[in-house]
Amino acid sequence: MRVFVRVAECRGFAEAARQLGISRAAVTRAVSALEERLGVRLLSRTTRSVSLTEAGASYFEDCQRILADIDDAAAAAAGSNLRPRGTLRVTSSVLFGQLHVLPIVTDYLDAFPEAQVQALFVDRVTHMIDEGIDVAVRLGRLPDSSLMATRVGSVRRVICASPGYLERRGVPEDPGALSGHQVVVGGDESERVEWRLSEGGEPCVVRVRPRLACSTNHAAISAALAGWGLARVLSYQIGAALASGELVAVLEDYEPPPIPVHVVWSGGRRAPAKVRAFVDLAVERLRANPLLGR
């Protein structure tokens, strides 16, 4: 089981052999013997990569829990305090990760000197099993899965501008007024944009044509701060600017429902100590974050 788990985590036999300190041939024999005994193929092998099959992904999760239980039992028998140790892999979106997950990571590392963290901050949905991720902080609705999840708050989609821009161009009173304003967008949005809003509790769609399209939300926010136009971003991204008055939210009565924020992990309370400790810390800190109003 340990050999199979290491191959799945490394996505290759050679690296797994190096980390385990045994020959590649021994690793290959161990996995082949395991597949033969189970009567099912656990890994798909090509000349370039190794990936889990559907059966392998399920078995991988079970192996992680079983091995963690074995390690915990051995540590308990030896009188250990069961402190988190080993490498923890955490993921979140880029800006949310930098602003709100990274401080949790550094506090976790300070609290548990035997732990290491690999933080993957990317603006895409990661596959936790395939990419060997232990904990994710997700913004948005969650699909049904075998993963555990705890809701820690929510964020809003906010249309905002600087006070100076609004003084020059006026404050839009309803979605229809957006056509008379300069609009800047960031991230995936480009020339033709549909903003999904809510009017009287009913969904409505407003088509806006931005004059400025930036590759990142951070750049769009910078343009709004500079007084160039209206931007629509997530509330956590501009919390400090809203509090200081550098940016002002408009059309708040037309905002769509808030977007939920969850901490997601596998294994529940039987997850390894390194995962349980990080989940507990992340849930506590994120729920206390005033920018993630629940």
C-alpha positions as CSV (number, residue, x, y, z in Angstrom):
1,M,0.0,0.0,0.0
2,R,2.8,2.4,0.9
3,V,4.5,1.8,-2.4
4,F,1.3,2.2,-4.4
5,V,0.4,5.5,-2.6
6,R,3.9,6.9,-3.3
7,V,3.7,6.0,-7.0
8,A,0.2,7.7,-7.2
9,E,1.5,10.8,-5.4
10,C,4.6,11.0,-7.6
11,R,2.8,10.1,-10.7
12,G,5.7,7.9,-11.7
13,F,7.7,4.8,-10.7
14,A,11.2,6.3,-10.9
15,E,10.5,9.2,-8.5
16,A,8.6,6.9,-6.1
17,A,11.6,4.5,-6.1
18,R,14.0,7.4,-5.4
19,Q,11.9,8.7,-2.5
20,L,11.4,5.2,-1.0
21,G,15.1,4.3,-1.4
22,I,14.4,1.1,-3.4
23,S,14.9,0.1,-7.0
24,R,12.4,1.0,-9.7
25,A,12.1,-2.8,-10.4
26,A,11.0,-3.4,-6.8
27,V,8.4,-0.7,-7.0
28,T,7.0,-2.1,-10.3
29,R,6.9,-5.6,-8.8
30,A,5.1,-4.4,-5.7
31,V,2.4,-2.5,-7.6
32,S,1.9,-5.4,-10.1
33,A,1.6,-7.9,-7.2
34,L,-1.0,-5.6,-5.6
35,E,-3.0,-5.3,-8.8
36,E,-2.9,-9.1,-9.3
37,R,-4.0,-9.8,-5.8
38,L,-6.9,-7.4,-6.1
39,G,-7.8,-8.4,-9.6
40,V,-8.1,-4.9,-10.8
41,R,-5.9,-2.4,-12.5
42,L,-5.0,0.5,-10.2
43,L,-2.7,2.6,-12.5
44,S,-2.8,3.6,-16.2
45,R,0.7,3.6,-17.5
46,T,2.0,5.3,-20.6
47,T,5.6,6.1,-21.7
48,R,5.2,9.6,-20.4
49,S,2.9,9.4,-17.3
50,V,1.2,7.3,-14.7
51,S,-2.3,8.1,-13.6
52,L,-5.0,6.5,-11.4
53,T,-7.8,4.4,-12.8
54,E,-11.3,4.9,-11.4
55,A,-10.8,1.9,-9.2
56,G,-7.3,3.1,-8.3
57,A,-8.5,6.5,-7.2
58,S,-11.0,5.0,-4.8
59,Y,-8.4,2.5,-3.5
60,F,-5.9,5.4,-3.2
61,E,-8.2,7.3,-0.8
62,D,-8.8,4.1,1.3
63,C,-5.0,3.4,1.4
64,Q,-4.3,7.0,2.6
65,R,-6.8,6.6,5.5
66,I,-5.6,3.1,6.4
67,L,-1.9,4.1,6.4
68,A,-2.7,7.2,8.4
69,D,-4.5,5.1,11.0
70,I,-1.5,2.8,11.1
71,D,0.9,5.7,11.6
72,D,-1.3,7.2,14.3
73,A,-1.6,3.9,16.1
74,A,2.1,3.3,16.0
75,A,2.8,6.9,17.3
76,A,0.2,6.5,20.1
77,A,1.8,3.2,21.2
78,A,5.1,4.9,21.3
79,G,3.7,7.7,23.4
80,S,3.8,10.4,20.6
81,N,1.7,13.5,20.8
82,L,0.5,12.8,17.2
83,R,1.7,16.1,16.0
84,P,1.2,16.9,12.3
85,R,4.2,16.0,10.2
86,G,5.0,15.5,6.5
87,T,4.1,17.5,3.4
88,L,0.6,19.0,3.1
89,R,-0.7,20.1,-0.3
90,V,-3.1,23.0,-0.2
91,T,-4.9,24.8,-3.1
92,S,-7.0,27.9,-3.7
93,S,-7.5,30.6,-6.4
94,V,-4.6,33.0,-6.9
95,L,-5.7,36.2,-5.2
96,F,-7.8,34.5,-2.5
97,G,-4.9,32.2,-1.7
98,Q,-2.4,35.1,-1.5
99,L,-4.7,37.2,0.7
100,H,-6.5,34.8,2.9
101,V,-5.0,31.3,2.7
102,L,-1.2,32.1,2.8
103,P,-1.4,33.7,6.3
104,I,-3.1,30.5,7.6
105,V,-0.4,28.4,6.0
106,T,2.4,30.3,7.6
107,D,0.7,30.1,11.0
108,Y,0.3,26.4,10.5
109,L,4.0,26.0,9.8
110,D,4.9,28.0,12.8
111,A,2.7,25.8,15.0
112,F,3.9,22.5,13.6
113,P,7.7,22.5,12.9
114,E,7.6,18.9,11.5
115,A,5.2,19.9,8.7
116,Q,5.9,21.3,5.2
117,V,3.3,22.8,2.8
118,Q,3.1,23.0,-0.9
119,A,0.7,25.8,-1.8
120,L,-0.9,25.7,-5.3
121,F,-2.6,29.0,-6.0
122,V,-4.2,28.8,-9.5
123,D,-7.3,30.2,-11.2
124,R,-8.7,26.8,-12.2
125,V,-10.5,23.9,-10.6
126,T,-8.0,21.4,-9.5
127,H,-8.6,17.7,-9.3
128,M,-7.7,16.9,-5.7
129,I,-7.1,13.1,-6.2
130,D,-5.2,13.3,-9.5
131,E,-3.0,16.2,-8.3
132,G,-2.4,14.8,-4.8
133,I,-4.0,17.7,-3.0
134,D,-5.0,17.4,0.7
135,V,-7.0,20.5,1.3
136,A,-8.7,23.0,-1.0
137,V,-10.5,26.3,-0.3
138,R,-13.2,26.6,-2.9
139,L,-15.3,29.6,-4.0
140,G,-18.6,28.6,-5.6
141,R,-21.1,25.8,-5.6
142,L,-19.7,22.4,-4.9
143,P,-20.4,19.3,-7.1
144,D,-21.5,16.1,-5.4
145,S,-18.5,14.1,-4.4
146,S,-17.0,11.8,-1.7
147,L,-15.0,14.8,-0.3
148,M,-15.8,16.4,3.0
149,A,-16.6,20.1,3.0
150,T,-17.3,22.8,5.6
151,R,-18.8,26.1,4.7
152,V,-16.8,29.0,6.1
153,G,-18.5,32.1,4.6
154,S,-19.5,33.7,1.4
155,V,-18.4,36.5,-1.0
156,R,-20.3,39.0,-3.1
157,R,-19.9,40.1,-6.7
158,V,-19.6,43.9,-6.3
159,I,-19.7,46.7,-8.9
160,C,-17.5,49.5,-7.7
161,A,-15.7,52.7,-8.7
162,S,-13.6,55.4,-7.1
163,P,-15.4,58.4,-5.5
164,G,-13.7,60.7,-8.1
165,Y,-15.1,58.7,-11.0
166,L,-18.6,58.7,-9.6
167,E,-18.4,62.4,-8.9
168,R,-17.5,63.0,-12.6
169,R,-19.8,60.5,-14.2
170,G,-22.6,60.1,-11.7
171,V,-23.8,57.0,-9.7
172,P,-25.7,54.4,-11.8
173,E,-29.2,54.0,-10.2
174,D,-30.2,50.8,-12.1
175,P,-28.6,48.2,-14.4
176,G,-29.8,50.0,-17.5
177,A,-27.6,53.0,-16.6
178,L,-24.4,50.9,-17.0
179,S,-24.4,51.6,-20.7
180,G,-23.5,55.2,-20.1
181,H,-20.4,54.3,-18.1
182,Q,-16.8,53.3,-18.7
183,V,-16.3,49.6,-17.7
184,V,-13.1,47.7,-17.0
185,V,-13.1,43.9,-16.7
186,G,-10.5,41.4,-15.6
187,G,-9.7,37.7,-15.7
188,D,-11.8,35.6,-18.1
189,E,-14.1,38.5,-19.2
190,S,-13.3,40.2,-22.5
191,E,-15.0,42.3,-25.2
192,R,-18.6,41.2,-24.7
193,V,-19.7,40.6,-21.1
194,E,-22.9,39.5,-19.5
195,W,-23.3,40.5,-15.9
196,R,-25.8,38.4,-14.1
197,L,-27.6,40.5,-11.6
198,S,-30.8,40.3,-9.5
199,E,-33.8,42.6,-9.8
200,G,-36.7,42.3,-7.4
201,G,-35.4,38.9,-6.4
202,E,-35.5,37.7,-10.1
203,P,-32.3,37.0,-12.1
204,C,-31.5,39.5,-14.9
205,V,-28.7,39.7,-17.4
206,V,-27.1,43.0,-18.4
207,R,-24.8,43.1,-21.4
208,V,-21.9,45.5,-21.0
209,R,-19.2,46.4,-23.5
210,P,-16.0,47.2,-21.6
211,R,-13.5,49.6,-23.1
212,L,-10.7,48.0,-21.1
213,A,-10.2,44.3,-20.6
214,C,-7.3,43.2,-18.4
215,S,-5.9,39.7,-18.0
216,T,-6.2,39.8,-14.2
217,N,-8.7,41.1,-11.7
218,H,-5.9,42.9,-9.8
219,A,-5.2,45.1,-12.9
220,A,-9.0,45.8,-13.3
221,I,-9.1,46.9,-9.6
222,S,-6.1,49.1,-10.1
223,A,-7.8,50.8,-13.0
224,A,-10.9,51.4,-10.8
225,L,-8.8,52.8,-8.0
226,A,-7.2,55.2,-10.5
227,G,-10.6,56.6,-11.3
228,W,-10.9,55.2,-14.8
229,G,-14.3,53.4,-14.6
230,L,-16.5,50.8,-13.1
231,A,-15.2,47.3,-12.2
232,R,-17.1,44.2,-11.1
233,V,-15.1,42.0,-8.7
234,L,-15.5,39.8,-5.7
235,S,-15.9,41.5,-2.4
236,Y,-12.9,40.0,-0.6
237,Q,-10.6,41.4,-3.4
238,I,-11.5,45.0,-2.5
239,G,-12.5,44.7,1.2
240,A,-9.7,47.1,2.4
241,A,-10.4,49.6,-0.4
242,L,-14.2,49.7,0.4
243,A,-13.4,50.1,4.1
244,S,-11.0,53.0,3.5
245,G,-13.4,54.7,1.0
246,E,-11.0,54.4,-1.9
247,L,-13.7,52.4,-3.7
248,V,-17.5,52.7,-3.4
249,A,-19.9,49.9,-4.2
250,V,-22.8,50.7,-6.5
251,L,-26.0,48.9,-7.5
252,E,-25.9,46.8,-4.3
253,D,-29.7,46.2,-4.4
254,Y,-29.1,44.4,-7.7
255,E,-26.4,42.0,-6.6
256,P,-26.9,38.3,-7.3
257,P,-26.9,35.8,-4.3
258,P,-23.6,35.5,-2.5
259,I,-21.0,32.9,-3.5
260,P,-20.3,30.2,-0.8
261,V,-16.8,29.5,0.4
262,H,-15.9,26.0,1.6
263,V,-12.9,24.2,3.0
264,V,-12.8,20.8,1.2
265,W,-10.8,17.7,2.1
266,S,-11.0,13.9,2.0
267,G,-11.1,11.4,4.8
268,G,-13.2,13.3,7.3
269,R,-12.0,13.0,10.9
270,R,-10.0,9.9,9.9
271,A,-7.8,12.1,7.7
272,P,-4.1,12.3,8.7
273,A,-3.2,14.6,11.6
274,K,-1.5,17.0,9.2
275,V,-4.9,17.4,7.3
276,R,-7.1,17.6,10.4
277,A,-4.9,20.3,12.0
278,F,-4.9,22.5,8.9
279,V,-8.7,22.1,8.3
280,D,-9.4,23.0,11.9
281,L,-7.2,26.1,11.7
282,A,-8.5,27.2,8.3
283,V,-12.2,26.8,9.3
284,E,-11.6,28.9,12.5
285,R,-9.7,31.6,10.7
286,L,-11.9,31.9,7.7
287,R,-15.1,32.0,9.7
288,A,-13.6,34.8,11.7
289,N,-12.7,36.8,8.6
290,P,-15.1,39.8,8.4
291,L,-14.7,39.9,4.6
292,L,-16.4,36.5,4.3
293,G,-19.7,37.4,5.8
294,R,-21.8,34.3,6.4
